Amino acid sequence: MSLKVDAMKNDVSDSEPSRRRFLAACSLGAAGAMLLPGYVGAAAPSGPVPPQWPGYRRATVIDALSGGPLDPRETTDYAPLNARSLADARASGLTACTITVSGVGSYLNDHALTMRNIGYWNGQLALHGDALSLVRTGADLVEAKRSERLGVIYGFQDSTPFGKDIERFDTFHGLGVRVYQLTYNRRNLVGDGCLEPANAGLSRFGRELVEKINAGRGLIDLSHAGQRTTLDAIAASSHPLTISHTGCAALAANPRNKSDEELRLLAARGGVAGIYLMPFLRQQGQPTAEDLIRHIEHAVNVCGEEHVCLGTDGMISSIDLTPEYRERLRSVVEERIRLGISAPGESGDVVTFLPDLNQPDRFDRLALLLSQRGHSDARIEKILGSNYARLFTEVCG
């Protein structure tokens, strides 16, 4: 399934073939060392599967940044959700996930693109009300868990849809958007993304937007933001924030990962950091679940167990690794490098998910691994989703 998210060109109907758009169609996969039974391209379960970790079914499980219930094999923009992707969503055991409805990187296009994406998801939620529900408040998370439907949280990954008009927040909030990432990788009117060498901080406009989002009970996300923008926004915000999908720079020095200073300040202000399942967990080579656990444990040591969650930055469904898929991955990475929007570590030979967690029930499998490492059931439940649920409820109501 391909939703148009990046729009670096000047035509809404012809957005560039970015990593983000490709990942929306088919989050990436490759062979790797297996820590659990399973394999790349594993077929989706046809029905409920026994839990790997005994506490999984009672837990609130939230992916703080997900591609959502889209079919990775689908390449047509705005294709309807199908039975496979909906079955995978149920098999995942997720209570809720945040999906990206914003455009990214284009002030010219992103407002229109965002409105189109919201319209698409509104339509799919209406068609599949037995399987999906829109999450606006903490009470909606509770209801999603009770009803065994996947709660869908609308989020932005750039502030470009605002243009220069902060008052657009009221429209976006009215349409259900609750999570607002301030920057993508590049500089915008709010502040610097993580790939800007100048590392300028939050702008005056950015401070005004932070104040507006705070007043409207939106959750600010600092993923992709540069270090100064991150620190400035945490200091400026009157509410706790999230870094929904990141890694630990102390373990892998990459601009997409956050320093201990950033993580510590986020936690001190009541925020929650989501660890992703991305190549940036390592400086070279294909990361696996072992790398993910290293980053989770480091984040817990820095932030405390009440301030860590998971934000995969990938699809719910498993990925079928084919020669065509690999070729398309290489072409997308090459294009991102040409456009100057790729992060260090992006490679056509390294896929952007963890091969040994390439199943819809990856959170359950991860919970078992954490348990085997000696983490308590209470800590695992916090990381799986109760930390993010607490933050979301505190900020959004």
C-alpha positions as CSV (number, residue, x, y, z in Angstrom):
1,M,0.0,0.0,0.0
2,S,1.5,3.3,-1.0
3,L,0.3,6.6,0.5
4,K,1.9,9.7,-0.7
5,V,3.8,11.2,2.2
6,D,7.0,12.9,0.8
7,A,6.5,15.6,-1.7
8,M,9.7,17.2,-2.8
9,K,8.5,18.1,-6.3
10,N,6.0,20.9,-7.1
11,D,3.2,18.6,-8.2
12,V,0.9,16.9,-5.6
13,S,0.2,14.1,-8.0
14,D,3.9,13.4,-8.7
15,S,5.7,13.2,-5.4
16,E,9.3,11.9,-5.4
17,P,10.1,8.2,-4.8
18,S,11.4,8.8,-1.3
19,R,12.2,6.2,1.4
20,R,9.1,7.2,3.3
21,R,6.8,6.6,0.4
22,F,8.5,3.3,-0.5
23,L,8.3,2.2,3.1
24,A,4.6,3.0,3.2
25,A,4.3,0.5,0.4
26,C,6.7,-2.2,1.7
27,S,8.7,-1.7,4.8
28,L,12.0,-3.4,4.1
29,G,13.4,-6.8,4.9
30,A,16.5,-9.0,4.5
31,A,18.0,-12.2,5.8
32,G,19.6,-12.0,9.2
33,A,20.4,-13.9,12.3
34,M,17.2,-15.3,14.0
35,L,16.7,-14.9,17.7
36,L,13.2,-16.4,17.5
37,P,11.4,-18.8,15.2
38,G,10.2,-17.1,12.0
39,Y,11.4,-16.0,8.7
40,V,11.4,-13.2,6.2
41,G,8.2,-13.0,4.3
42,A,6.4,-15.2,6.8
43,A,2.7,-15.5,5.9
44,A,0.3,-13.7,8.1
45,P,-1.5,-15.9,10.6
46,S,-5.0,-16.9,9.5
47,G,-6.4,-16.4,13.0
48,P,-5.4,-15.7,16.6
49,V,-2.0,-17.1,17.6
50,P,-0.9,-18.2,21.1
51,P,1.0,-15.5,22.8
52,Q,4.8,-15.8,23.1
53,W,4.9,-13.8,26.4
54,P,2.2,-14.8,28.9
55,G,1.3,-11.2,29.8
56,Y,0.8,-10.1,26.2
57,R,-3.0,-10.3,25.9
58,R,-3.6,-8.2,29.0
59,A,-1.1,-5.5,28.0
60,T,-1.9,-2.3,26.3
61,V,0.4,-2.4,23.2
62,I,1.1,0.7,21.2
63,D,3.3,1.4,18.2
64,A,4.2,5.1,18.6
65,L,5.0,5.3,14.8
66,S,3.7,2.8,12.4
67,G,2.9,2.3,8.7
68,G,-0.4,1.0,10.0
69,P,-2.6,-1.8,8.5
70,L,-1.4,-1.4,4.9
71,D,-0.6,-4.3,2.6
72,P,3.2,-4.1,1.8
73,R,2.6,-5.8,-1.5
74,E,0.2,-3.1,-2.7
75,T,1.8,-0.4,-4.9
76,T,-1.3,1.6,-5.9
77,D,-1.8,4.8,-4.1
78,Y,-4.9,4.9,-1.8
79,A,-5.9,1.3,-2.5
80,P,-8.5,0.1,0.0
81,L,-7.4,-1.9,2.9
82,N,-7.7,-5.7,2.3
83,A,-8.4,-8.8,4.3
84,R,-4.7,-9.7,4.7
85,S,-3.7,-6.4,6.2
86,L,-6.7,-6.3,8.6
87,A,-6.0,-9.9,9.7
88,D,-2.4,-9.0,10.4
89,A,-3.5,-6.0,12.4
90,R,-5.6,-8.3,14.6
91,A,-2.8,-10.9,14.8
92,S,-0.4,-8.3,15.9
93,G,-2.1,-7.8,19.3
94,L,-1.6,-4.0,18.9
95,T,-4.0,-1.8,20.9
96,A,-3.2,1.2,18.8
97,C,-0.6,2.8,16.5
98,T,0.2,6.2,15.2
99,I,0.1,6.6,11.5
100,T,1.5,9.4,9.4
101,V,-1.2,11.5,7.6
102,S,1.0,14.5,6.8
103,G,3.0,15.2,3.7
104,V,6.7,15.7,4.3
105,G,9.2,18.2,3.0
106,S,7.1,20.5,0.7
107,Y,5.4,23.7,1.7
108,L,3.8,23.9,-1.7
109,N,2.2,20.4,-1.6
110,D,1.9,19.1,2.0
111,H,-1.3,20.8,3.1
112,A,-3.3,19.4,0.2
113,L,-1.5,16.0,0.5
114,T,-2.3,15.9,4.2
115,M,-6.0,16.6,3.6
116,R,-6.1,13.9,1.0
117,N,-4.5,11.4,3.3
118,I,-6.9,12.2,6.2
119,G,-9.8,11.7,3.8
120,Y,-8.4,8.3,2.8
121,W,-8.1,7.1,6.4
122,N,-11.5,8.5,7.4
123,G,-13.0,6.5,4.6
124,Q,-11.2,3.3,5.6
125,L,-12.2,3.7,9.2
126,A,-15.8,4.1,8.2
127,L,-15.6,1.0,6.0
128,H,-13.9,-1.1,8.7
129,G,-15.5,0.0,11.9
130,D,-15.5,-3.5,13.2
131,A,-11.7,-3.7,13.0
132,L,-10.4,-0.1,13.3
133,S,-11.2,3.0,15.5
134,L,-10.0,6.5,15.5
135,V,-8.2,7.5,18.7
136,R,-8.5,11.1,19.9
137,T,-8.3,10.6,23.7
138,G,-7.1,8.2,26.4
139,A,-10.6,6.9,26.7
140,D,-10.5,5.9,23.0
141,L,-7.4,3.8,23.8
142,V,-9.2,2.1,26.6
143,E,-12.2,1.4,24.2
144,A,-9.9,0.1,21.5
145,K,-8.4,-2.4,23.9
146,R,-11.8,-3.5,25.2
147,S,-13.3,-3.9,21.7
148,E,-10.2,-5.6,20.3
149,R,-10.1,-3.1,17.4
150,L,-6.9,-1.4,16.2
151,G,-6.9,2.1,17.5
152,V,-5.5,4.6,14.9
153,I,-3.9,7.8,16.0
154,Y,-3.4,10.5,13.3
155,G,0.1,12.1,13.3
156,F,2.3,14.4,11.4
157,Q,6.0,13.9,10.5
158,D,6.6,17.5,9.5
159,S,5.1,20.9,10.3
160,T,5.0,21.8,6.6
161,P,1.2,21.3,6.3
162,F,0.8,24.4,8.6
163,G,2.6,26.6,6.0
164,K,2.9,29.9,7.8
165,D,-0.6,29.6,9.4
166,I,-0.6,28.4,13.0
167,E,-4.4,28.6,13.1
168,R,-4.5,25.5,10.8
169,F,-4.0,23.6,14.0
170,D,-7.7,24.0,14.8
171,T,-8.6,22.3,11.6
172,F,-6.2,19.5,11.9
173,H,-7.2,18.9,15.5
174,G,-10.8,18.9,14.5
175,L,-10.0,16.2,11.9
176,G,-8.5,14.0,14.6
177,V,-4.8,14.7,14.3
178,R,-3.2,14.4,17.8
179,V,0.6,14.0,17.2
180,Y,2.7,16.8,15.7
181,Q,6.3,16.2,14.7
182,L,8.0,19.5,14.4
183,T,10.6,18.7,11.6
184,Y,11.6,16.1,9.2
185,N,15.3,15.7,8.4
186,R,15.7,19.2,6.8
187,R,15.2,22.7,8.1
188,N,11.7,24.2,8.0
189,L,10.1,27.3,9.4
190,V,9.9,25.7,12.9
191,G,13.5,24.6,13.3
192,D,16.3,22.4,12.0
193,G,16.0,18.7,11.2
194,C,18.7,16.3,12.2
195,L,20.6,16.5,8.9
196,E,21.1,20.3,9.0
197,P,24.8,21.0,9.7
198,A,24.1,24.4,11.3
199,N,22.1,22.8,14.1
200,A,20.0,25.9,14.6
201,G,17.4,25.8,17.3
202,L,13.7,26.4,17.5
203,S,12.6,29.5,15.6
204,R,10.3,32.2,16.8
205,F,7.6,30.7,14.6
206,G,8.4,27.3,16.1
207,R,7.9,28.6,19.6
208,E,4.5,30.0,18.6
209,L,3.6,26.7,17.1
210,V,4.7,24.8,20.3
211,E,2.5,27.2,22.3
212,K,-0.5,26.6,20.0
213,I,-0.2,22.8,20.1
214,N,0.2,22.9,23.9
215,A,-3.0,25.0,24.2
216,G,-4.9,22.7,21.9
217,R,-3.8,19.5,23.7
218,G,-1.7,18.1,20.9
219,L,1.3,15.8,21.5
220,I,4.6,17.2,20.2
221,D,7.0,14.8,18.6
222,L,10.7,15.5,18.3
223,S,11.8,12.6,16.1
224,H,14.0,13.7,13.2
225,A,14.6,17.1,14.9
226,G,18.2,18.5,15.3
227,Q,19.7,18.5,18.7
228,R,19.2,22.2,19.5
229,T,15.7,22.1,18.1
230,T,15.0,19.1,20.3
231,L,16.4,20.7,23.5
232,D,14.7,24.1,22.8
233,A,11.3,22.5,22.2
234,I,11.5,20.4,25.4
235,A,12.3,23.5,27.3
236,A,9.6,25.6,25.6
237,S,6.8,23.1,25.9
238,S,4.4,23.4,28.9
239,H,3.4,19.7,28.4
240,P,5.5,16.5,28.1
241,L,6.6,15.5,24.6
242,T,7.5,12.3,22.8
243,I,10.3,11.3,20.5
244,S,8.2,8.6,18.9
245,H,10.9,6.8,16.8
246,T,14.6,7.0,17.5
247,G,17.6,5.2,18.8
248,C,20.4,6.0,21.3
249,A,23.4,8.0,19.9
250,A,25.6,6.6,22.7
251,L,25.3,3.2,21.0
252,A,25.2,4.3,17.3
253,A,26.4,7.7,16.4
254,N,23.8,8.7,13.8
255,P,21.9,12.0,13.4
256,R,18.6,10.1,13.7
257,N,19.5,8.9,17.1
258,K,19.2,11.0,20.3
259,S,22.0,11.8,22.7
260,D,21.7,10.9,26.4
261,E,21.3,14.6,27.1
262,E,18.2,14.8,24.9
263,L,16.8,11.6,26.3
264,R,17.4,12.6,29.9
265,L,15.8,16.0,29.5
266,L,12.8,14.5,27.7
267,A,12.2,12.1,30.6
268,A,12.8,14.8,33.2
269,R,9.9,16.7,31.7
270,G,7.6,13.6,31.7
271,G,8.1,12.6,28.1
272,V,8.5,9.2,26.5
273,A,11.1,8.0,23.9
274,G,10.1,5.3,21.4
275,I,12.9,3.0,20.1
276,Y,12.6,2.1,16.4
277,L,13.3,-1.0,14.4
278,M,15.5,0.8,11.8
279,P,19.0,0.4,10.3
280,F,20.2,3.3,12.5
281,L,20.4,0.9,15.5
282,R,23.9,0.0,14.1
283,Q,26.5,2.0,12.4
284,Q,27.1,-0.7,9.8
285,G,25.4,-3.9,8.7
286,Q,21.9,-5.3,9.2
287,P,20.5,-4.7,12.7
288,T,18.5,-7.5,14.5
289,A,16.4,-7.8,17.6
290,E,19.7,-8.0,19.7
291,D,20.5,-4.5,18.6
292,L,17.0,-3.3,19.4
293,I,17.2,-4.7,23.0
294,R,20.6,-3.0,23.5
295,H,19.0,0.4,22.7
296,I,15.9,-0.3,24.8
297,E,18.1,-1.2,27.8
298,H,20.3,1.9,27.3
299,A,17.2,4.1,27.1
300,V,15.8,2.5,30.3
301,N,19.1,3.2,32.1
302,V,19.1,6.8,30.9
303,C,15.4,7.7,31.1
304,G,14.0,5.3,33.6
305,E,11.5,2.5,32.7
306,E,8.5,4.9,32.8
307,H,9.8,6.9,29.8
308,V,10.6,4.3,27.1
309,C,8.3,2.8,24.5
310,L,8.4,1.4,21.0
311,G,7.9,3.2,17.6
312,T,8.8,0.8,14.9
313,D,8.7,3.2,11.9
314,G,7.6,0.1,9.9
315,M,4.6,-1.8,8.8
316,I,2.4,-4.2,10.8
317,S,2.5,-6.9,8.1
318,S,5.5,-9.0,7.3
319,I,7.5,-8.2,4.2
320,D,8.0,-10.6,1.3
321,L,11.6,-10.3,0.2
322,T,11.9,-10.7,-3.5
323,P,14.5,-9.7,-6.2
324,E,12.0,-7.0,-7.3
325,Y,11.8,-5.7,-3.8
326,R,15.5,-5.5,-3.4
327,E,15.9,-3.7,-6.8
328,R,13.2,-1.2,-5.8
329,L,14.9,-0.6,-2.5
330,R,18.2,0.2,-4.1
331,S,16.6,2.6,-6.5
332,V,14.8,4.5,-3.7
333,V,17.9,4.8,-1.6
334,E,19.9,6.1,-4.6
335,E,17.2,8.7,-5.2
336,R,17.2,9.8,-1.6
337,I,21.0,10.2,-1.6
338,R,20.7,12.2,-4.8
339,L,18.1,14.5,-3.3
340,G,20.2,14.9,-0.1
341,I,17.5,13.6,2.2
342,S,19.0,10.3,3.2
343,A,20.3,9.7,6.6
344,P,23.8,8.2,7.2
345,G,23.4,4.4,7.2
346,E,20.8,4.1,4.5
347,S,21.9,1.5,2.0
348,G,20.3,-0.6,-0.7
349,D,21.9,-3.6,1.1
350,V,20.4,-2.9,4.5
351,V,16.6,-3.2,4.9
352,T,14.7,-1.0,7.3
353,F,13.2,-3.6,9.6
354,L,14.6,-6.3,11.8
355,P,14.6,-9.6,9.9
356,D,14.1,-11.7,13.1
357,L,11.0,-9.6,14.0
358,N,9.4,-9.7,10.5
359,Q,6.1,-10.9,11.8
360,P,2.9,-9.1,12.7
361,D,3.3,-10.3,16.3
362,R,6.7,-8.7,16.7
363,F,5.8,-6.9,19.9
364,D,4.9,-10.2,21.5
365,R,8.1,-11.8,20.4
366,L,10.1,-8.9,21.7
367,A,8.3,-9.1,25.0
368,L,9.4,-12.7,25.3
369,L,13.0,-11.8,24.6
370,L,12.9,-9.0,27.2
371,S,11.5,-11.5,29.7
372,Q,14.3,-13.9,28.9
373,R,16.8,-11.1,29.6
374,G,15.4,-10.8,33.1
375,H,13.1,-7.7,32.7
376,S,10.1,-7.8,35.0
377,D,6.6,-8.2,33.7
378,A,5.7,-4.7,35.0
379,R,8.6,-3.1,33.0
380,I,7.7,-5.0,29.8
381,E,4.1,-3.8,30.0
382,K,5.3,-0.2,30.4
383,I,7.6,-0.5,27.3
384,L,5.0,-2.2,25.2
385,G,2.5,0.6,25.6
386,S,1.4,1.7,29.0
387,N,4.0,4.4,29.1
388,Y,2.8,5.9,25.8
389,A,-0.8,5.5,26.8
390,R,-0.1,7.5,30.0
391,L,1.6,10.2,28.1
392,F,-1.1,10.4,25.4
393,T,-3.9,10.6,28.0
394,E,-2.1,13.2,30.0
395,V,-1.5,15.5,27.0
396,C,-4.5,14.8,24.8
397,G,-7.1,14.2,27.4
